[in-house]
Amino acid sequence: MADLWVVILQFIISSNGDDTTDSGITNVAQSYDLKPSLHINLKLDKSITIYILLASVVVSYVLVILDIRKAIKIVESRDIAYAFTSTIAYRYYAIKSYPHYCFFAQIQNSRKRTDIIAFFVFFTLKGWKRLLFAEFPRQLLNFLLLVQLYETYGRSKNAGPFTAISNIQASSHGFTELAAYGLASLTVLVWLISFALILLAFLCYFPLVCVIRGNLKEYVCHKIDKR
């Protein structure tokens, strides 16, 4: 939702014809003693950037819809192991009734270190395709947007992020750009945390496979069925 709002806010900024990549940069830079020449290398074509962001968000929603369809089939099958390994089916059952929540919590409640690592690696690596192929393009563009805004509004002597925020507030589209700045910062931070977890899970995967000596999904499903 935050990424979707970033796209909407970018559409609003572009439609008003007062984009930070246009001549408004020079005026703002002169007002705050900035260096507009530093911004040239980071200039992005908004018409292309917005549609790349929009396409990336659409791909993410398509993946969510596919996951929902898969979860519906899992719920209809009444298979416990598959319901536990499907995040959407898991949440559906947990919200449906408190006994279901306690049941799944009891399955996950294991003090065996191998099982804890196996569950962490399995559930974390499930989202690697979405993270890299659907979210990475727009998070890269969001990061470039943040750098661009900082170069435009905060690149001055002893200036920092808070100076950039105050300068954005003083611009002609202060609230809109500030909202885009905040939401883009949030989504980039969440992506970095998710990427760090996936990287950690990837590093744990190979030693784990050597310990369990088999397929990770089969091992997790076997543990669920056993409990």
C-alpha positions as CSV (number, residue, x, y, z in Angstrom):
1,M,0.0,0.0,0.0
2,A,2.9,2.4,0.8
3,D,4.4,1.7,-2.7
4,L,1.1,2.3,-4.3
5,W,0.8,5.6,-2.6
6,V,4.3,6.6,-3.7
7,V,3.2,6.0,-7.3
8,I,0.0,8.0,-6.8
9,L,1.9,10.9,-5.2
10,Q,4.4,10.8,-8.1
11,F,1.5,11.1,-10.5
12,I,0.1,14.1,-8.6
13,I,3.5,15.8,-8.6
14,S,4.0,15.2,-12.3
15,S,0.5,16.3,-13.3
16,N,0.9,19.6,-11.5
17,G,3.8,20.3,-13.7
18,D,6.2,21.3,-10.9
19,D,8.5,18.4,-10.8
20,T,11.7,18.4,-8.8
21,T,13.6,17.4,-11.9
22,D,12.5,20.5,-13.8
23,S,13.5,24.1,-13.5
24,G,12.1,24.3,-10.0
25,I,15.4,22.7,-8.9
26,T,17.4,25.8,-9.7
27,N,15.0,28.1,-7.8
28,V,15.0,25.9,-4.7
29,A,18.8,25.4,-4.9
30,Q,19.4,29.1,-5.1
31,S,17.0,29.8,-2.2
32,Y,18.8,27.3,0.0
33,D,22.4,27.8,-1.3
34,L,22.4,24.3,-2.9
35,K,24.3,23.0,-5.9
36,P,21.9,22.1,-8.7
37,S,24.8,20.9,-10.9
38,L,25.2,17.9,-8.6
39,H,21.6,16.9,-9.4
40,I,22.2,16.4,-13.2
41,N,23.6,12.9,-12.9
42,L,20.7,11.8,-10.8
43,K,18.0,13.2,-13.0
44,L,15.3,10.7,-13.7
45,D,12.7,10.7,-16.5
46,K,9.5,10.8,-14.4
47,S,7.3,9.5,-17.2
48,I,9.3,6.3,-17.3
49,T,10.0,6.0,-13.6
50,I,6.4,6.3,-12.6
51,Y,5.3,3.6,-15.0
52,I,8.1,1.3,-13.9
53,L,7.0,1.8,-10.3
54,L,3.4,1.2,-11.3
55,A,4.3,-2.0,-13.2
56,S,6.3,-3.3,-10.3
57,V,3.3,-2.7,-7.9
58,V,0.9,-4.4,-10.3
59,V,3.2,-7.5,-10.4
60,S,3.3,-7.6,-6.6
61,Y,-0.5,-7.5,-6.5
62,V,-0.8,-10.2,-9.2
63,L,1.5,-12.4,-7.0
64,V,-0.7,-11.8,-4.0
65,I,-3.8,-12.8,-6.0
66,L,-2.0,-16.0,-7.1
67,D,-1.1,-16.7,-3.5
68,I,-4.7,-16.2,-2.5
69,R,-5.9,-18.6,-5.2
70,K,-3.4,-21.2,-4.0
71,A,-4.4,-20.7,-0.4
72,I,-8.1,-21.2,-1.2
73,K,-7.2,-24.6,-2.7
74,I,-5.2,-25.5,0.4
75,V,-8.1,-24.6,2.7
76,E,-10.5,-26.7,0.5
77,S,-8.1,-29.6,0.7
78,R,-8.1,-29.4,4.6
79,D,-4.4,-30.5,4.6
80,I,-2.8,-29.4,7.9
81,A,0.8,-29.3,6.6
82,Y,0.0,-27.3,3.5
83,A,-2.2,-24.9,5.5
84,F,0.7,-24.3,8.0
85,T,3.2,-23.6,5.2
86,S,0.8,-21.2,3.4
87,T,1.0,-17.8,5.1
88,I,-2.5,-16.8,3.8
89,A,-4.1,-20.1,4.8
90,Y,-2.4,-19.9,8.2
91,R,-3.7,-16.4,8.9
92,Y,-7.2,-17.4,7.6
93,Y,-7.4,-20.3,10.1
94,A,-5.9,-18.2,12.9
95,I,-8.4,-15.4,12.5
96,K,-11.2,-17.8,11.9
97,S,-11.0,-19.2,15.5
98,Y,-8.8,-19.1,18.5
99,P,-8.4,-22.9,18.8
100,H,-7.0,-23.0,15.2
101,Y,-4.5,-20.3,16.3
102,C,-3.5,-22.4,19.4
103,F,-3.2,-25.5,17.3
104,F,-0.8,-23.9,14.8
105,A,1.1,-22.3,17.7
106,Q,1.6,-25.7,19.3
107,I,2.9,-27.1,16.0
108,Q,5.4,-24.3,15.8
109,N,6.4,-24.5,19.4
110,S,9.6,-26.5,19.2
111,R,12.8,-26.2,21.3
112,K,14.9,-28.3,18.9
113,R,17.4,-26.0,17.3
114,T,17.3,-27.7,13.9
115,D,13.6,-27.4,13.6
116,I,13.7,-23.7,14.6
117,I,16.3,-23.0,11.9
118,A,14.4,-25.1,9.4
119,F,11.2,-23.3,9.9
120,F,12.9,-19.9,9.7
121,V,14.8,-20.7,6.5
122,F,11.7,-22.3,4.9
123,F,9.3,-19.4,5.5
124,T,11.9,-16.7,4.8
125,L,13.1,-18.1,1.5
126,K,9.5,-18.5,0.3
127,G,9.4,-14.8,-0.6
128,W,12.7,-14.5,-2.4
129,K,11.2,-14.3,-5.9
130,R,8.7,-11.6,-4.9
131,L,11.5,-9.7,-3.1
132,L,14.0,-9.7,-5.9
133,F,11.9,-9.7,-9.1
134,A,8.8,-7.7,-8.0
135,E,10.0,-5.4,-5.3
136,F,13.6,-4.8,-6.1
137,P,13.0,-2.6,-9.2
138,R,10.7,-0.2,-7.4
139,Q,12.8,-0.1,-4.3
140,L,15.8,0.8,-6.4
141,L,13.8,3.6,-8.0
142,N,12.5,4.7,-4.5
143,F,16.1,4.8,-3.3
144,L,17.1,6.9,-6.3
145,L,14.1,9.2,-5.6
146,L,15.3,9.6,-2.0
147,V,18.8,10.5,-3.2
148,Q,17.4,12.8,-5.8
149,L,15.3,14.6,-3.2
150,Y,18.3,14.9,-0.9
151,E,20.5,16.2,-3.7
152,T,17.8,18.8,-4.5
153,Y,16.8,20.0,-1.1
154,G,19.5,19.0,1.3
155,R,22.8,19.2,-0.5
156,S,24.3,22.3,1.2
157,K,26.9,23.0,3.8
158,N,26.3,21.0,7.0
159,A,23.0,19.9,5.6
160,G,21.4,16.6,6.6
161,P,18.2,14.7,6.2
162,F,16.3,17.0,8.6
163,T,17.4,20.0,6.7
164,A,16.2,18.3,3.5
165,I,12.8,17.7,5.1
166,S,12.4,21.3,6.2
167,N,13.4,22.4,2.7
168,I,10.8,20.0,1.1
169,Q,8.1,21.5,3.4
170,A,9.0,25.0,2.1
171,S,8.6,23.9,-1.6
172,S,5.5,24.5,-3.7
173,H,4.4,20.8,-3.3
174,G,5.8,20.4,0.2
175,F,3.2,18.0,1.7
176,T,3.0,15.8,-1.4
177,E,6.8,15.5,-1.8
178,L,7.2,15.0,2.0
179,A,4.7,12.2,2.0
180,A,6.4,10.5,-1.0
181,Y,9.8,11.0,0.8
182,G,8.5,9.4,4.0
183,L,6.7,6.4,2.3
184,A,9.7,5.7,0.0
185,S,11.9,5.7,3.1
186,L,9.6,3.2,4.8
187,T,9.4,0.9,1.8
188,V,13.2,0.9,1.2
189,L,13.8,0.2,4.9
190,V,11.4,-2.7,5.0
191,W,13.0,-4.1,1.8
192,L,16.5,-3.9,3.3
193,I,15.3,-5.7,6.4
194,S,13.6,-8.4,4.3
195,F,16.7,-8.7,2.1
196,A,18.9,-9.1,5.2
197,L,16.7,-11.9,6.5
198,I,16.7,-13.7,3.1
199,L,20.5,-13.4,3.0
200,L,20.8,-14.9,6.5
201,A,18.4,-17.7,5.6
202,F,20.4,-18.4,2.4
203,L,23.6,-18.7,4.4
204,C,21.8,-21.1,6.8
205,Y,20.3,-23.2,4.0
206,F,23.3,-25.2,2.9
207,P,24.5,-26.3,6.4
208,L,20.8,-27.1,7.2
209,V,20.4,-29.3,4.2
210,C,23.6,-31.2,5.2
211,V,22.0,-31.8,8.6
212,I,18.5,-32.8,7.6
213,R,19.9,-34.7,4.5
214,G,16.9,-34.1,2.4
215,N,14.4,-31.7,0.9
216,L,13.6,-28.8,3.2
217,K,9.9,-28.6,2.3
218,E,9.5,-32.3,2.8
219,Y,11.3,-32.1,6.2
220,V,9.1,-29.2,7.4
221,C,5.9,-31.0,6.2
222,H,7.1,-34.2,7.9
223,K,7.7,-32.4,11.2
224,I,4.2,-30.7,11.0
225,D,2.5,-34.1,10.3
226,K,4.4,-35.7,13.1
227,R,3.3,-33.2,15.6
